[in-house]
Amino acid sequence: MKLKGKVHKYGANFDTDAIIPARHLNLSEPGELAQHCMEDVDSEFLTRVESGDIIVADTNFGCGSSREHAPLAIKAAGISCVIAKSFARIFFRNAINIGLPLLECIEAVDGTEAGDMLEVDLTAGEIKNITRGKTFVAEPYPDFMMEIVNDGGLVEHTRKKLAGGL
């Protein structure tokens, strides 16, 4: 699976309340959540983001509460992938469960700036910074996790497996 998009870059310890403020947790539709993604920390995010764009962040991205609202809002806003030095573990699992791919790569984070264009090959774990002419390698997903992401998340993956008789 290959993705290509413009970078939106954020710092360390970016918590789920920054991604989707708690006052919007009564919403459950992804499109409605997307309308409030990053609104308190980056008021121009929704005007800049285009379908396929990529978030790049420092350490501990998605820390805080364990709600699935945060990765849902990111994905519904059009973000195709998040690359960070590290992720909060529950955020990582929630993202995979909804089909939002994440990659950990310190070098890619350090070698990327906001506005850069990236091309990401999830199967190979390769991250190309087209703007800067650099290539970075992250740990690719195991096959079973790639299947979940390709199927659009755990629910769709399970439906697919059940329809095929497992």
C-alpha positions as CSV (number, residue, x, y, z in Angstrom):
1,M,0.0,0.0,0.0
2,K,1.5,3.3,-1.1
3,L,0.4,6.7,0.3
4,K,1.4,10.2,-0.8
5,G,0.7,13.5,0.9
6,K,1.8,16.8,2.4
7,V,3.2,16.9,6.0
8,H,1.5,18.5,9.0
9,K,4.0,18.4,11.8
10,Y,3.4,18.4,15.5
11,G,5.6,18.1,18.7
12,A,6.0,15.7,21.5
13,N,3.3,14.4,23.9
14,F,0.5,15.4,21.5
15,D,-2.6,14.1,23.4
16,T,-6.0,13.0,22.3
17,D,-7.6,16.1,23.8
18,A,-5.5,18.2,21.3
19,I,-6.6,15.9,18.5
20,I,-10.3,16.0,19.3
21,P,-11.4,18.3,22.3
22,A,-13.4,16.5,25.0
23,R,-16.4,18.8,24.5
24,H,-17.0,17.0,21.1
25,L,-17.0,13.4,22.5
26,N,-20.7,13.3,22.3
27,L,-20.2,13.0,18.5
28,S,-19.7,9.6,17.0
29,E,-19.9,10.1,13.2
30,P,-16.4,10.3,11.7
31,G,-17.4,13.3,9.5
32,E,-18.6,15.3,12.4
33,L,-15.5,14.5,14.5
34,A,-13.3,15.5,11.5
35,Q,-14.9,19.0,11.6
36,H,-13.3,19.5,15.1
37,C,-9.9,17.8,14.5
38,M,-7.0,19.8,16.0
39,E,-9.3,22.9,16.4
40,D,-7.8,24.0,19.7
41,V,-4.1,23.6,18.8
42,D,-4.1,24.3,15.0
43,S,-7.1,26.3,14.0
44,E,-6.0,26.3,10.3
45,F,-5.6,22.5,10.1
46,L,-8.9,21.9,8.4
47,T,-8.3,24.6,5.8
48,R,-4.9,23.2,5.0
49,V,-5.5,19.4,5.1
50,E,-6.1,17.6,1.8
51,S,-7.1,14.0,1.4
52,G,-4.0,11.8,1.7
53,D,-2.0,14.2,3.8
54,I,0.3,12.8,6.5
55,I,0.8,13.8,10.1
56,V,4.4,13.7,11.4
57,A,5.0,14.1,15.1
58,D,7.6,13.7,17.8
59,T,7.3,11.2,20.7
60,N,4.3,9.8,22.5
61,F,1.7,10.9,19.9
62,G,-1.9,10.1,21.0
63,C,-1.2,10.1,24.7
64,G,-4.0,10.8,27.1
65,S,-7.3,9.1,27.1
66,S,-8.0,5.8,25.3
67,R,-10.9,6.9,23.2
68,E,-11.2,5.9,19.5
69,H,-12.5,9.4,18.7
70,A,-9.0,10.7,18.1
71,P,-7.8,8.4,15.3
72,L,-11.3,8.5,13.8
73,A,-11.2,12.3,13.6
74,I,-7.7,12.2,12.0
75,K,-8.7,9.6,9.4
76,A,-12.0,11.3,8.6
77,A,-10.2,14.6,8.2
78,G,-8.3,13.0,5.3
79,I,-5.0,12.0,6.9
80,S,-3.8,8.8,5.3
81,C,-1.0,8.0,7.8
82,V,0.7,9.2,10.9
83,I,4.5,8.9,11.4
84,A,6.0,9.6,14.8
85,K,9.0,8.8,16.9
86,S,6.7,6.9,19.2
87,F,2.9,6.4,19.9
88,A,0.9,5.9,23.0
89,R,0.2,2.2,22.9
90,I,-3.6,2.5,23.2
91,F,-3.7,5.1,20.5
92,F,-1.6,2.8,18.3
93,R,-4.1,-0.1,18.8
94,N,-7.1,2.2,18.3
95,A,-5.7,3.5,15.0
96,I,-5.1,0.0,13.7
97,N,-8.6,-1.0,14.8
98,I,-10.1,1.8,12.6
99,G,-7.7,1.3,9.7
100,L,-5.4,4.3,10.2
101,P,-1.8,3.3,9.5
102,L,1.0,4.5,11.8
103,L,4.7,4.2,11.4
104,E,7.5,4.8,14.0
105,C,10.6,6.3,12.5
106,I,12.8,8.7,14.4
107,E,14.9,9.6,11.3
108,A,11.9,10.4,9.2
109,V,10.5,12.7,11.9
110,D,13.9,14.5,12.3
111,G,14.3,14.7,8.5
112,T,10.9,16.2,7.7
113,E,9.3,19.6,8.0
114,A,5.7,20.9,7.7
115,G,4.7,21.2,4.0
116,D,7.2,18.5,2.8
117,M,5.7,15.9,0.4
118,L,6.1,12.3,1.5
119,E,5.5,9.0,-0.2
120,V,5.0,6.1,2.1
121,D,5.1,2.4,1.2
122,L,3.5,0.6,4.2
123,T,4.4,-2.8,3.0
124,A,8.1,-2.1,2.8
125,G,8.1,0.5,5.6
126,E,9.8,3.0,3.3
127,I,9.2,6.7,3.7
128,K,10.5,8.9,0.9
129,N,10.7,12.7,1.5
130,I,10.2,13.8,-2.0
131,T,10.8,17.5,-1.1
132,R,14.2,16.8,0.5
133,G,15.3,13.8,-1.6
134,K,15.7,11.5,1.5
135,T,14.5,8.0,2.2
136,F,13.9,6.5,5.6
137,V,13.0,3.0,6.7
138,A,10.5,2.1,9.4
139,E,9.5,-1.3,10.6
140,P,6.8,-2.6,8.2
141,Y,3.6,-4.1,9.5
142,P,3.3,-7.9,9.8
143,D,1.0,-9.4,7.3
144,F,-2.0,-9.8,9.7
145,M,-1.8,-6.1,10.6
146,M,-1.5,-5.0,7.0
147,E,-4.7,-7.0,6.3
148,I,-6.6,-5.1,9.0
149,V,-5.4,-1.8,7.6
150,N,-6.1,-2.7,4.0
151,D,-9.6,-3.9,5.0
152,G,-10.4,-0.5,6.6
153,G,-10.1,-1.6,10.2
154,L,-10.8,-4.5,12.5
155,V,-14.6,-4.5,12.1
156,E,-14.4,-4.6,8.3
157,H,-11.6,-7.2,8.5
158,T,-13.7,-9.4,10.8
159,R,-16.8,-9.0,8.5
160,K,-14.6,-10.0,5.5
161,K,-13.3,-13.1,7.3
162,L,-16.7,-14.2,8.5
163,A,-18.2,-13.7,5.0
164,G,-15.4,-15.9,3.6
165,G,-15.9,-18.6,6.3
166,L,-12.7,-17.7,8.1
